Amino acid sequence: MASEILIYQNQEGNIKVDVRLEEETVWLTQAQLCELFQKSKATISEHIKNIFEEGELIENMVVRKFRTTTQHGAIAGKTQEVEVNLYSLDVIISVGYRVKSQQGTQFRIWATQRLKEYIIKGFALNDERFKTGTSMNYFNELQNRIREIRLSEKFFYQKIKDIYATSIDYDPKDEKTIAFFKKVQNKLLWAISQNTAAELVYRRVDASLPLMGMLSYDKKETKSIQKQEVSIAKNYLNEDEMKLLGLLVEQYLAFAETMAQQQTPMYMDDWIARLDSLLQLNGREILTHAGTISHQMAMDKSEQEFQKYKTAQTQLQQEQSLKEIEDDIKKLKP
């Protein structure tokens, strides 16, 4: 897909490069790199050669062959097909940090600003591309990622605490406040799964299942399941339930922020009533009881299953160690 995009523009606004946009990245020819950084072909070639020789980038991952039609050099009026290399955004950035020119300096200033913004904020956005609607795929991805962050335990409850702190009867040390947060959690979980937090853990934890039955548990950060993760109800939600929970949480936080901004006097019971109204508006069932499984029952069950899981893991490790020893012995035999 060929398109004209502005990859870089200097202070005078006179550097604009036509590029090929494919597989969500920018591809430039060597000639375009020369134009971008105002350097000779020999200089750009030398930088690209060094980038690959030093192992900064892997050539076959960032270079593509592309056939293009050009005017024949020797016969007037005739065209010819030639094969040229296209270099990805990774190469463009790498060359930009090596080349010595006014344009290279301006490019580095721009790139460093974006990098600094990312390091400090954790993100860097091209606002204009989003506003013009030319990045809808990225915008949808951004919405989903923000929704996942808002759905995280720490973020959600910290945000709720900040909002509920405006309640007339809010006292962070009062047992009623702790019970209130549990009630909010149970109402949301019931609305999407017809289970309270305790019921979700009790009914879905199973040492014989992959990840002990945890369908939304992210194991990237740890090599094995951690004990504290087994008792978190949200880890047992399936993909559809997680998506619905994210949408409900997003609506609830938006509503709560509106109330807080308007400085509408609210008691904690008012927040519960408003949550019920929001759930009804979404056609969800309202939790009106304490559930059939107590918190202690859920903790006991998750502890028992976790011990079964650890025992099974230990046995697997022992069997693996024995197999490795047997393999080593076989190698030693003549």
C-alpha positions as a Markdown table, in Angstrom:
| # | Residue | x | y | z |
|---|---|---|---|---|
| 1 | Met | 0.0 | 0.0 | 0.0 |
| 2 | Ala | 1.7 | 3.2 | -1.2 |
| 3 | Ser | 0.9 | 6.4 | 0.6 |
| 4 | Glu | 2.3 | 9.8 | 1.3 |
| 5 | Ile | 3.0 | 10.4 | 5.0 |
| 6 | Leu | 5.0 | 13.0 | 6.9 |
| 7 | Ile | 7.8 | 11.0 | 8.6 |
| 8 | Tyr | 9.8 | 14.1 | 9.4 |
| 9 | Gln | 9.7 | 17.8 | 8.7 |
| 10 | Asn | 12.5 | 20.3 | 9.6 |
| 11 | Gln | 12.0 | 23.7 | 11.1 |
| 12 | Glu | 11.6 | 25.3 | 7.6 |
| 13 | Gly | 9.1 | 22.6 | 6.6 |
| 14 | Asn | 10.9 | 21.6 | 3.5 |
| 15 | Ile | 11.7 | 18.0 | 4.1 |
| 16 | Lys | 8.8 | 15.7 | 3.1 |
| 17 | Val | 9.4 | 12.1 | 2.1 |
| 18 | Asp | 7.1 | 9.8 | 0.1 |
| 19 | Val | 7.1 | 6.4 | 1.8 |
| 20 | Arg | 5.7 | 2.9 | 1.5 |
| 21 | Leu | 3.6 | 1.9 | 4.5 |
| 22 | Glu | 3.3 | -1.8 | 5.0 |
| 23 | Glu | 2.7 | -4.2 | 8.0 |
| 24 | Glu | 2.3 | -1.2 | 10.3 |
| 25 | Thr | 5.8 | 0.2 | 9.7 |
| 26 | Val | 7.5 | 2.7 | 7.4 |
| 27 | Trp | 9.7 | 1.6 | 4.5 |
| 28 | Leu | 12.2 | 3.9 | 2.9 |
| 29 | Thr | 14.6 | 3.4 | 0.0 |
| 30 | Gln | 18.3 | 4.4 | 0.3 |
| 31 | Ala | 17.6 | 7.4 | -1.9 |
| 32 | Gln | 14.9 | 8.5 | 0.5 |
| 33 | Leu | 17.2 | 8.1 | 3.5 |
| 34 | Cys | 19.7 | 10.3 | 1.7 |
| 35 | Glu | 17.0 | 12.9 | 1.1 |
| 36 | Leu | 15.8 | 12.7 | 4.7 |
| 37 | Phe | 19.2 | 13.2 | 6.3 |
| 38 | Gln | 20.7 | 15.3 | 3.5 |
| 39 | Lys | 23.8 | 12.9 | 3.2 |
| 40 | Ser | 25.4 | 11.1 | 0.3 |
| 41 | Lys | 24.7 | 7.6 | -0.8 |
| 42 | Ala | 28.1 | 6.5 | 0.4 |
| 43 | Thr | 27.6 | 7.9 | 3.9 |
| 44 | Ile | 24.2 | 6.2 | 4.3 |
| 45 | Ser | 25.5 | 2.9 | 2.9 |
| 46 | Glu | 28.4 | 3.0 | 5.4 |
| 47 | His | 26.0 | 3.6 | 8.4 |
| 48 | Ile | 23.7 | 0.8 | 7.3 |
| 49 | Lys | 26.6 | -1.6 | 6.8 |
| 50 | Asn | 27.9 | -0.8 | 10.4 |
| 51 | Ile | 24.4 | -1.2 | 11.9 |
| 52 | Phe | 24.3 | -4.8 | 10.6 |
| 53 | Glu | 27.9 | -5.7 | 11.3 |
| 54 | Glu | 27.6 | -4.5 | 14.9 |
| 55 | Gly | 24.5 | -6.6 | 15.4 |
| 56 | Glu | 22.3 | -3.6 | 16.3 |
| 57 | Leu | 19.7 | -4.9 | 13.8 |
| 58 | Ile | 19.2 | -8.2 | 11.9 |
| 59 | Glu | 19.3 | -7.5 | 8.2 |
| 60 | Asn | 16.7 | -10.0 | 7.0 |
| 61 | Met | 14.2 | -8.6 | 9.5 |
| 62 | Val | 14.5 | -4.9 | 8.6 |
| 63 | Val | 15.2 | -5.0 | 4.8 |
| 64 | Arg | 12.8 | -5.9 | 2.0 |
| 65 | Lys | 13.3 | -6.3 | -1.7 |
| 66 | Phe | 11.0 | -4.3 | -3.8 |
| 67 | Arg | 10.6 | -4.1 | -7.6 |
| 68 | Thr | 9.9 | -0.7 | -9.1 |
| 69 | Thr | 9.6 | 0.7 | -12.6 |
| 70 | Thr | 12.0 | 3.5 | -13.7 |
| 71 | Gln | 13.0 | 5.2 | -16.9 |
| 72 | His | 15.6 | 3.3 | -18.9 |
| 73 | Gly | 19.0 | 4.9 | -18.5 |
| 74 | Ala | 20.2 | 4.3 | -22.1 |
| 75 | Ile | 17.0 | 4.2 | -24.2 |
| 76 | Ala | 14.7 | 7.2 | -24.3 |
| 77 | Gly | 11.0 | 6.5 | -23.8 |
| 78 | Lys | 11.6 | 3.0 | -22.4 |
| 79 | Thr | 11.1 | 1.8 | -18.8 |
| 80 | Gln | 12.8 | -0.9 | -16.9 |
| 81 | Glu | 12.1 | -2.9 | -13.7 |
| 82 | Val | 14.8 | -2.7 | -11.0 |
| 83 | Glu | 15.0 | -4.2 | -7.6 |
| 84 | Val | 15.7 | -1.9 | -4.7 |
| 85 | Asn | 16.1 | -2.4 | -0.9 |
| 86 | Leu | 13.5 | -0.9 | 1.4 |
| 87 | Tyr | 14.5 | -0.2 | 5.0 |
| 88 | Ser | 12.1 | -0.3 | 7.9 |
| 89 | Leu | 11.6 | 2.3 | 10.6 |
| 90 | Asp | 14.1 | 0.6 | 12.8 |
| 91 | Val | 16.8 | 1.3 | 10.3 |
| 92 | Ile | 15.6 | 4.9 | 9.8 |
| 93 | Ile | 15.9 | 5.5 | 13.6 |
| 94 | Ser | 19.3 | 3.8 | 13.8 |
| 95 | Val | 20.7 | 5.8 | 10.9 |
| 96 | Gly | 19.2 | 9.0 | 12.4 |
| 97 | Tyr | 21.2 | 8.5 | 15.6 |
| 98 | Arg | 24.5 | 8.0 | 13.6 |
| 99 | Val | 24.4 | 10.5 | 10.8 |
| 100 | Lys | 26.1 | 13.9 | 11.3 |
| 101 | Ser | 24.1 | 16.7 | 9.6 |
| 102 | Gln | 21.7 | 19.5 | 10.5 |
| 103 | Gln | 18.8 | 17.3 | 9.6 |
| 104 | Gly | 20.2 | 14.4 | 11.6 |
| 105 | Thr | 20.4 | 16.6 | 14.6 |
| 106 | Gln | 16.8 | 17.8 | 14.2 |
| 107 | Phe | 15.7 | 14.2 | 13.8 |
| 108 | Arg | 17.5 | 13.2 | 17.0 |
| 109 | Ile | 15.9 | 16.1 | 18.9 |
| 110 | Trp | 12.4 | 14.9 | 17.7 |
| 111 | Ala | 13.1 | 11.3 | 18.5 |
| 112 | Thr | 14.6 | 12.0 | 21.9 |
| 113 | Gln | 11.6 | 14.1 | 22.8 |
| 114 | Arg | 9.3 | 11.2 | 21.9 |
| 115 | Leu | 11.5 | 8.8 | 23.9 |
| 116 | Lys | 11.6 | 11.1 | 26.9 |
| 117 | Glu | 7.8 | 11.5 | 26.8 |
| 118 | Tyr | 7.5 | 7.7 | 26.7 |
| 119 | Ile | 9.9 | 7.1 | 29.6 |
| 120 | Ile | 8.3 | 9.7 | 31.9 |
| 121 | Lys | 4.6 | 9.1 | 31.0 |
| 122 | Gly | 4.8 | 5.4 | 29.9 |
| 123 | Phe | 3.3 | 6.3 | 26.5 |
| 124 | Ala | 3.7 | 8.7 | 23.6 |
| 125 | Leu | 0.8 | 9.6 | 21.3 |
| 126 | Asn | 0.5 | 11.3 | 17.9 |
| 127 | Asp | -2.6 | 13.3 | 18.8 |
| 128 | Glu | -3.1 | 14.7 | 15.3 |
| 129 | Arg | -3.2 | 11.2 | 13.7 |
| 130 | Phe | -5.9 | 10.1 | 16.2 |
| 131 | Lys | -7.9 | 13.3 | 15.7 |
| 132 | Thr | -7.9 | 13.0 | 11.9 |
| 133 | Gly | -9.2 | 9.4 | 12.2 |
| 134 | Thr | -6.2 | 8.0 | 10.2 |
| 135 | Ser | -5.2 | 5.6 | 13.0 |
| 136 | Met | -8.5 | 4.0 | 14.1 |
| 137 | Asn | -6.9 | 0.5 | 14.5 |
| 138 | Tyr | -4.4 | 2.0 | 16.9 |
| 139 | Phe | -7.1 | 4.0 | 18.6 |
| 140 | Asn | -9.2 | 0.9 | 19.2 |
| 141 | Glu | -6.1 | -0.9 | 20.6 |
| 142 | Leu | -5.4 | 2.1 | 22.8 |
| 143 | Gln | -8.9 | 2.0 | 24.2 |
| 144 | Asn | -8.6 | -1.7 | 25.0 |
| 145 | Arg | -5.3 | -1.3 | 26.7 |
| 146 | Ile | -6.6 | 1.6 | 28.8 |
| 147 | Arg | -9.6 | -0.5 | 29.7 |
| 148 | Glu | -7.3 | -3.4 | 30.8 |
| 149 | Ile | -5.3 | -0.9 | 33.0 |
| 150 | Arg | -8.5 | 0.5 | 34.6 |
| 151 | Leu | -9.6 | -3.1 | 35.2 |
| 152 | Ser | -6.5 | -3.9 | 37.2 |
| 153 | Glu | -7.2 | -4.5 | 41.0 |
| 154 | Lys | -4.9 | -1.7 | 42.2 |
| 155 | Phe | -6.0 | 0.9 | 39.7 |
| 156 | Phe | -9.7 | 0.3 | 40.0 |
| 157 | Tyr | -9.8 | 0.3 | 43.8 |
| 158 | Gln | -7.5 | 3.3 | 44.1 |
| 159 | Lys | -9.7 | 5.2 | 41.7 |
| 160 | Ile | -12.8 | 4.1 | 43.6 |
| 161 | Lys | -11.2 | 5.2 | 46.9 |
| 162 | Asp | -10.4 | 8.6 | 45.5 |
| 163 | Ile | -13.9 | 9.0 | 44.3 |
| 164 | Tyr | -15.6 | 7.6 | 47.5 |
| 165 | Ala | -13.4 | 9.9 | 49.6 |
| 166 | Thr | -15.8 | 12.6 | 48.6 |
| 167 | Ser | -18.7 | 10.8 | 50.3 |
| 168 | Ile | -20.1 | 12.5 | 53.4 |
| 169 | Asp | -19.8 | 9.3 | 55.5 |
| 170 | Tyr | -16.5 | 8.0 | 54.1 |
| 171 | Asp | -14.0 | 6.8 | 56.8 |
| 172 | Pro | -11.1 | 4.7 | 55.4 |
| 173 | Lys | -10.6 | 3.0 | 58.9 |
| 174 | Asp | -14.2 | 2.1 | 59.4 |
| 175 | Glu | -15.1 | -1.6 | 59.0 |
| 176 | Lys | -18.3 | -0.5 | 57.1 |
| 177 | Thr | -16.0 | 1.0 | 54.4 |
| 178 | Ile | -14.2 | -2.2 | 53.9 |
| 179 | Ala | -17.5 | -4.1 | 53.7 |
| 180 | Phe | -18.6 | -1.5 | 51.2 |
| 181 | Phe | -15.7 | -2.2 | 48.8 |
| 182 | Lys | -16.4 | -5.9 | 49.0 |
| 183 | Lys | -20.1 | -5.2 | 48.2 |
| 184 | Val | -19.1 | -3.2 | 45.1 |
| 185 | Gln | -16.8 | -6.0 | 43.9 |
| 186 | Asn | -19.4 | -8.7 | 44.5 |
| 187 | Lys | -22.1 | -6.7 | 42.7 |
| 188 | Leu | -19.9 | -6.3 | 39.6 |
| 189 | Leu | -18.7 | -9.9 | 39.6 |
| 190 | Trp | -22.3 | -11.2 | 40.1 |
| 191 | Ala | -23.5 | -9.0 | 37.2 |
| 192 | Ile | -21.2 | -10.7 | 34.8 |
| 193 | Ser | -20.9 | -14.3 | 36.1 |
| 194 | Gln | -23.8 | -14.9 | 38.6 |
| 195 | Asn | -21.1 | -15.6 | 41.2 |
| 196 | Thr | -19.8 | -13.6 | 44.2 |
| 197 | Ala | -16.0 | -13.3 | 44.6 |
| 198 | Ala | -16.0 | -16.2 | 47.1 |
| 199 | Glu | -18.2 | -18.3 | 44.8 |
| 200 | Leu | -15.9 | -17.7 | 41.8 |
| 201 | Val | -12.8 | -18.9 | 43.6 |
| 202 | Tyr | -14.6 | -21.8 | 45.3 |
| 203 | Arg | -16.3 | -23.1 | 42.2 |
| 204 | Arg | -13.5 | -22.6 | 39.6 |
| 205 | Val | -10.2 | -23.3 | 41.4 |
| 206 | Asp | -9.0 | -26.7 | 40.4 |
| 207 | Ala | -5.4 | -28.1 | 40.7 |
| 208 | Ser | -5.9 | -30.5 | 37.8 |
| 209 | Leu | -6.6 | -27.7 | 35.3 |
| 210 | Pro | -4.1 | -25.6 | 33.5 |
| 211 | Leu | -3.1 | -22.6 | 35.7 |
| 212 | Met | -5.5 | -24.1 | 38.3 |
| 213 | Gly | -8.5 | -22.9 | 36.3 |
| 214 | Met | -7.4 | -19.3 | 36.2 |
| 215 | Leu | -8.5 | -18.1 | 32.8 |
| 216 | Ser | -7.3 | -14.5 | 33.0 |
| 217 | Tyr | -4.2 | -15.0 | 35.1 |
| 218 | Asp | -1.1 | -13.4 | 33.4 |
| 219 | Lys | 1.9 | -15.7 | 34.1 |
| 220 | Lys | 4.4 | -13.5 | 32.2 |
| 221 | Glu | 6.0 | -12.0 | 35.3 |
| 222 | Thr | 6.5 | -15.3 | 37.3 |
| 223 | Lys | 7.8 | -18.7 | 36.5 |
| 224 | Ser | 5.1 | -20.5 | 38.6 |
| 225 | Ile | 1.7 | -19.7 | 40.1 |
| 226 | Gln | 2.0 | -17.6 | 43.2 |
| 227 | Lys | -0.2 | -18.5 | 46.3 |
| 228 | Gln | -1.7 | -15.0 | 46.6 |
| 229 | Glu | -3.0 | -15.1 | 42.9 |
| 230 | Val | -5.1 | -18.3 | 43.6 |
| 231 | Ser | -7.5 | -16.4 | 45.9 |
| 232 | Ile | -8.2 | -13.5 | 43.5 |
| 233 | Ala | -11.6 | -13.9 | 42.0 |
| 234 | Lys | -11.0 | -11.9 | 38.9 |
| 235 | Asn | -8.3 | -14.4 | 37.8 |
| 236 | Tyr | -11.0 | -17.0 | 37.2 |
| 237 | Leu | -13.1 | -14.9 | 34.7 |
| 238 | Asn | -13.1 | -16.0 | 31.1 |
| 239 | Glu | -12.4 | -13.7 | 28.2 |
| 240 | Asp | -16.1 | -12.6 | 27.6 |
| 241 | Glu | -16.6 | -12.0 | 31.3 |
| 242 | Met | -13.4 | -9.9 | 31.5 |
| 243 | Lys | -14.5 | -7.8 | 28.6 |
| 244 | Leu | -17.9 | -7.2 | 30.1 |
| 245 | Leu | -16.4 | -6.3 | 33.5 |
| 246 | Gly | -14.1 | -3.8 | 31.8 |
| 247 | Leu | -17.0 | -2.1 | 30.1 |
| 248 | Leu | -19.0 | -1.9 | 33.3 |
| 249 | Val | -16.1 | -0.6 | 35.3 |
| 250 | Glu | -15.4 | 2.0 | 32.7 |
| 251 | Gln | -19.1 | 3.2 | 32.8 |
| 252 | Tyr | -19.1 | 3.2 | 36.6 |
| 253 | Leu | -15.9 | 5.2 | 36.9 |
| 254 | Ala | -17.1 | 7.7 | 34.3 |
| 255 | Phe | -20.3 | 8.2 | 36.2 |
| 256 | Ala | -18.6 | 8.5 | 39.5 |
| 257 | Glu | -16.1 | 11.1 | 38.1 |
| 258 | Thr | -19.1 | 13.1 | 36.8 |
| 259 | Met | -20.7 | 13.1 | 40.3 |
| 260 | Ala | -17.4 | 14.1 | 41.9 |
| 261 | Gln | -16.8 | 16.9 | 39.4 |
| 262 | Gln | -20.3 | 18.3 | 40.0 |
| 263 | Gln | -19.6 | 18.1 | 43.7 |
| 264 | Thr | -22.9 | 16.3 | 44.2 |
| 265 | Pro | -23.3 | 15.3 | 47.9 |
| 266 | Met | -23.2 | 11.5 | 48.0 |
| 267 | Tyr | -23.4 | 9.0 | 50.8 |
| 268 | Met | -21.9 | 5.5 | 50.4 |
| 269 | Asp | -25.3 | 4.0 | 50.1 |
| 270 | Asp | -26.0 | 6.4 | 47.3 |
| 271 | Trp | -23.0 | 5.0 | 45.3 |
| 272 | Ile | -24.4 | 1.5 | 45.8 |
| 273 | Ala | -27.8 | 2.6 | 44.5 |
| 274 | Arg | -26.3 | 4.3 | 41.5 |
| 275 | Leu | -24.2 | 1.1 | 40.7 |
| 276 | Asp | -27.5 | -0.9 | 40.8 |
| 277 | Ser | -29.1 | 1.5 | 38.4 |
| 278 | Leu | -26.1 | 1.3 | 36.0 |
| 279 | Leu | -26.2 | -2.5 | 36.1 |
| 280 | Gln | -30.0 | -2.5 | 35.4 |
| 281 | Leu | -29.4 | -0.1 | 32.5 |
| 282 | Asn | -27.0 | -2.8 | 31.1 |
| 283 | Gly | -29.6 | -5.5 | 31.6 |
| 284 | Arg | -27.6 | -7.2 | 34.3 |
| 285 | Glu | -28.9 | -9.1 | 37.3 |
| 286 | Ile | -28.6 | -7.3 | 40.6 |
| 287 | Leu | -27.0 | -9.1 | 43.6 |
| 288 | Thr | -29.4 | -8.9 | 46.6 |
| 289 | His | -27.9 | -11.5 | 48.9 |
| 290 | Ala | -24.5 | -12.6 | 50.4 |
| 291 | Gly | -24.1 | -15.7 | 48.2 |
| 292 | Thr | -23.9 | -19.3 | 49.3 |
| 293 | Ile | -20.1 | -19.5 | 49.8 |
| 294 | Ser | -18.3 | -17.7 | 52.6 |
| 295 | His | -15.0 | -15.9 | 52.2 |
| 296 | Gln | -13.4 | -18.5 | 54.5 |
| 297 | Met | -14.7 | -21.4 | 52.5 |
| 298 | Ala | -13.2 | -20.0 | 49.4 |
| 299 | Met | -9.8 | -19.4 | 51.1 |
| 300 | Asp | -9.8 | -22.9 | 52.5 |
| 301 | Lys | -10.6 | -24.4 | 49.1 |
| 302 | Ser | -8.0 | -22.4 | 47.2 |
| 303 | Glu | -5.4 | -23.3 | 49.8 |
| 304 | Gln | -6.2 | -27.1 | 49.4 |
| 305 | Glu | -6.0 | -26.9 | 45.6 |
| 306 | Phe | -2.8 | -24.9 | 45.8 |
| 307 | Gln | -1.2 | -27.5 | 47.9 |
| 308 | Lys | -2.3 | -30.2 | 45.5 |
| 309 | Tyr | -0.8 | -28.1 | 42.6 |
| 310 | Lys | 2.5 | -27.7 | 44.5 |
| 311 | Thr | 2.7 | -31.4 | 45.2 |
| 312 | Ala | 2.1 | -32.3 | 41.6 |
| 313 | Gln | 4.7 | -29.7 | 40.5 |
| 314 | Thr | 7.3 | -31.1 | 42.9 |
| 315 | Gln | 6.7 | -34.6 | 41.5 |
| 316 | Leu | 7.0 | -33.4 | 38.0 |
| 317 | Gln | 10.3 | -31.8 | 38.8 |
| 318 | Gln | 11.6 | -34.9 | 40.4 |
| 319 | Glu | 10.6 | -37.0 | 37.4 |
| 320 | Gln | 12.3 | -34.6 | 35.1 |
| 321 | Ser | 15.5 | -34.6 | 37.2 |
| 322 | Leu | 15.5 | -38.4 | 37.2 |
| 323 | Lys | 15.1 | -38.5 | 33.4 |
| 324 | Glu | 18.0 | -36.0 | 33.0 |
| 325 | Ile | 20.2 | -38.3 | 35.2 |
| 326 | Glu | 19.2 | -41.3 | 33.1 |
| 327 | Asp | 20.0 | -39.5 | 29.9 |
| 328 | Asp | 23.4 | -38.5 | 31.3 |
| 329 | Ile | 24.2 | -42.1 | 32.3 |
| 330 | Lys | 23.3 | -43.4 | 28.8 |
| 331 | Lys | 25.7 | -40.9 | 27.3 |
| 332 | Leu | 28.5 | -42.1 | 29.5 |
| 333 | Lys | 28.1 | -45.8 | 28.5 |
| 334 | Pro | 30.5 | -46.9 | 25.8 |
